[in-house]
């Protein structure tokens, strides 16, 4: 027991309050050994209790450095709780760009690249980003649909953990989007990326990408290309701001919801209107009152087989 306490005391006292490595977690999260992208108030309190159990004076006595380590542990817990309690949704991802990297019919691939919200230049003040959501405008549905949720995780190809700071790109592959056949029939596509944390989702960053091989496009009559430029712009505007009459029906809502599971389902639900969540619950004889977050949890519970 004493040896474990000595290890923890040494670890806590050696952690710099100002992170040297920009990819390392902020000091209070490092003390509690928490990942800031998925930490919760409950997790912070649980980690604090576990460490205090090891460092309690009744266990370690007058062990050198114990009192200072306990004081830093208490400060770290307070800082974590304040940070988690005041968390607000992040800002829009920066510099979104999309490029066609393969134009072979049936195998087309579009690469998306973006940067973190600009506020992350000062990570101590910016809302944390815990995941990114990638969506594309599906002409068959008339709205953007989520195709990926990118979260920090272990990468088997790289043989290491990939933090949120490295999740800045994604490849849309035609072969993996068979459920959206209309997407690659368009001359261009609208792609969107949003940053997410526990408090909600950022506004969408939006980009338009040509799905036509530039070599083939150059063979098109110039007057035809000129005539097509305006409709392309109108499609981009509609993808970003869909007209009021394109609100999803209950059937569309159900179909889109079945495409998501786990955390991805809750992130997708967070982007839906409260009224639609309430209508879906009432149709299944479930209460539709409460806060928006309560409705999201209720819908997720029912959709995942809770009833």
Residue, then its C-alpha position, 0 to 999 in steps of 0.5 A: x500500500x505504501x509503495x502505491x501511495x509513493x508512486x501516486x505522490x511522485x506522479x502528482x507532484x511531478x505534473x507541471x501545471x502548465x502543459x509542456x506538450x500541447x497534446x497532453x491533457x490539462x493539469x487537473x485532468x492529468x492529476x485525476x488521470x481523466x481524458x478531457x474528451x470523455x470526462x464527466x462530473x461523476x468520473x471526476x468525483x470517482x477518480x478523486x475518491x479512489x486517489x484519496x483512498x490511497x493517500x489518506x493519512x490513516x493509510x500513509x501516515x506522515x509519508x513525505x509529500x503526502x500532504x502536498x499531493x492531497x492538496x493538489x488533488x483537491x485543487x484538481x478536483x475543484x478545477x475539473x468540476x468547474x470546467x465540466x460544469x461550465x462547458x459550452x458547445x464548441x465553435x465551428x471547425x475551421x478551414x474545411x476543404x474537400x477534394x476529389x481524390x478518386x474519380x472512377x465511377x463506383x469507386x469515387x473518394x472525397x477527402x475532407x480536411x479541417x482544423x480545430x475551432x479557432x478558439x483552441x489557440x488558447x486551450x485553457x479558455x476554449x470549450x473542449x472538443x470531444x468528437x467530430x461529426x461528418x455529414x453529407x447532403x443527400x439529394x434523395x432526402x433533401x437534407x444532410x445526413x450523418x455518415x461518421x462520428x470521429x472520436x479519440x480511440x485506439x488505432x490498430x493500424x497505427x498501433x497507438x491511441x489517436x487523440x482528438x487533436x489528430x482527428x482532422x480528416x476523413x475520406x468519403x468512399x462511394x463504395x461505403x455509401x451504398x445507402x445514399x445512391x443519389x449522392x454520387x449522381x450529382x455533379x457536386x456534393x455538399x459536405x459538413x463537419x461539426x465539433x461536439x462535446x457534452x453540451x452540444x454541437x457546433x454550427x456546421x462548417x460547410x464545403x462544396x466539392x466537384x464529383x466530376x473528373x477535371x479532365x472530363x469536365x474540360x471536354x464539356x462545351x464552355x457555354x454549358x459549363x457557364x450555364x450550370x454555375x448558378x444552379x450549383x450555387x443554389x444547391x449549396x445554399x439549400x444544403x446549408x439552409x434547407x427550406x421550411x417545407x423540407x422538415x423531416x417526416x416521422x418516417x424519415x426521422x425513423x429511417x435516419x435514426x436507425x443509421x446511428x447507435x450508441x454515442x453516435x445516436x445521441x449526437x445525432x439526436x442532439x441535432x434534431x428539433x425538440x418537437x420531433x423528439x416529442x412527437x416520436x415519443x408520443x407515438x409510442x405512448x412515452x411521456x414527451x415532457x421534460x427538458x430537451x436532454x431528457x427527451x434525447x435520453x428517452x428516445x435513445x433508451x427506447x430506440x436501443x431496445x429499452x421498451 
